[in-house]
Amino acid sequence: MKNLNKFINIICLSAVIVLCTGCQKEPDSQIDPDSSIPENAVQTEPELITDPGADSESGAESETPTPTNAPFPESDMNAVNFNDGNHAFVKIPDTGAAGELFVENVDGNFMLKFTDLSTNSGNLKESVQEIQVSVGQLLNPDQLESVRKISFDFYAEAKEDLYQNEAGESLKVPGSISINGTTFCADGTAYEFEGVSAVDVNPYNLERSDVCHVEFEFLLAESGKCWDSSITTEKLYFTIQRTGMENISDVYLDNLVFYDAEGNSIPLHIRAENLTETTQE
């Protein structure tokens, strides 16, 4: 009887163990990352951190930089660059504005300066600044007939503030730079070179303009409209004219070069007796 009771107790204990084991939940091997987020929750993108300096409105107001003159151009190996102070081959004709010529060192670059002594507010529009270059003092007679083009650099520098912009402001700037040129040809007739107007040289932004590169060409050379050794010394020159001035200003001449038909610069033969010493720092 005791053995029977012991057997029944073992059966009952086993049944209890089985029931307890069935009630345990098997652990989930995969956890849903969103299981803890409510269904109605709003998810937002992470906030981007930007550089405060990149915001143009958050910094100080930007100022327009003051314009400055461009560097002077390199000169040709055969150019008249006035480094030696010689300008005896240049003069001011009586037909134009009165002035003085001397070589000036401008920021380390020597240039011939025409100082205007007669242009004023009353005759500004009618005034013409002229520079006459004696070609016979720069080239040999046998070189003259090969010249097909003349080039030079030209600048204008304001002395007054007579120019007014559209806003009515008075500015110390040169204003318009228009260049014409004339000479005498081998056939004895006068010849007018095609005129040049300065473009993109800051004549309305700077007190001294940037370089206005001018080229005078003998476009009718095949018809005898050019130079040769038959031209007398009195007529062997060309004249540079600046017209249509909008402010009282002086002008500069630099890097004068003569070219042949192939575009090669022609070597100079400046006469030693024409050397001068009138350079000003």
C-alpha positions, 0 to 999 in steps of 0.5 A: 500500500505504501508503494502504491501511494509513493507511485501516485505521488511521483505521477502527480509531481511529474504532472505539475512539472510538465504544466509549469514548463508549458507556461514558460514563454520561449524568448524572442530571438529578434527584437523589433526596433520600432516595437517601443515607438507608438503608432501615432508618433511622428519621426523627424530627420536629425537636425543638420548643423551648418557653418554660421559663416555660410549664411550671408545674412548672419554675418556683417554686410559685405562691402564692394572692394575699391577698384585698383589699377591693373598691372602694367603690360609687358613691353616688346623688346623693340618698344620705346618705353622711355626708361632712358628718359629720352623723349626728344622725338616727341613734341606738342603741336601748336594746334592742340591743347598747350602742355608740357612733356616729361618722363614720369616713374609711375609705380616703377614704370616709366612713361611719357606724361603730357601735362595739360595746361590749357584745358578747363571747364569752359573749353573741355568739350572742344579741347584736343590733346595732341602728341606728335612723334617724329618717326625719322628719329626712331627708324632708319630710312630703309625701314620706313617702307616696311612699317604697316602698323604702329601700336602704343599704350595710352592712359588718362589721369583725372585732375579735377572732379568735373565728371558727373555720373547718372546719380549726380555725383562728381567723380575724379575720373578721366571719363571718355578716352577716344584716340585718333591719328594722322600722318603723311604718306609717301604720295604726299597725301594726309592719312587718317588712321582708324580711331579707337575708343577705350573699352574696359579700362576703368575710365569711370572707376579709377583716377588713372585709367588702365591701359588703352592699347591703341593700334594704327594700321596702314590699311591702304598700304598696297595703294601707296598709303604708307611711308618710304624714304622719299618723305621729307623730315618735316612730314615724317611723323604721326600725330596722336589726338585725344578728343571728346574729354569729359574731365580735365586730365593728363595723359600718358604714352608708353610702349611705342612699337612699329610692326612690319606686314608679318607682324614682327616688331621693327628694331629701333635706331634712335639717334644718340644726339636726341637723348635727353635727361628730363626724367622725373620720379 
